[in-house]
Amino acid sequence: MRELDVVLQQYLEARYSSAPAAEQSTFEALLELQDPQLFAYLMGRETPSDPELVNVIAWLTAARP
């Protein structure tokens, strides 16, 4: 999904390089998810059970200027 690519690219450009190693690993795991699952997380339809994944999703869905 192109929309997912845009959101993920924003994270890569703004946060990934300065994020702690654990967060980078969590983001990389997020990339392994199927698009429908990732979309459900980003739209708030589902919540991941992994608290680290919840934190990355929160960053991705926060309003950005």
PECORWO-V410049 format. One line per field, one symbol per residue. ss: DSSP state (2 for helix, 1 for strand, 0 for the rest). phi: phi as a letter, one per 30 degrees, with the letter a starting at -180 (. if undefined). psi: psi as a letter, one per 20 degrees, with the letter a starting at -180 (. if undefined). A space follows every 50 residues. Layout:
ss=???
phi=???
psi=???
//
This chain:
ss=02222222222222022200222222222220002222222200000000 222222222220000
phi=.dddeddddededcbedcddeddddddddeddddeddddddddidbbddd dddeddddddcddcd
psi=phggggghhggghhhghiqqhhhghgghhhhiqqghggghghijhqpqho hhhgggggghiqpq.
//
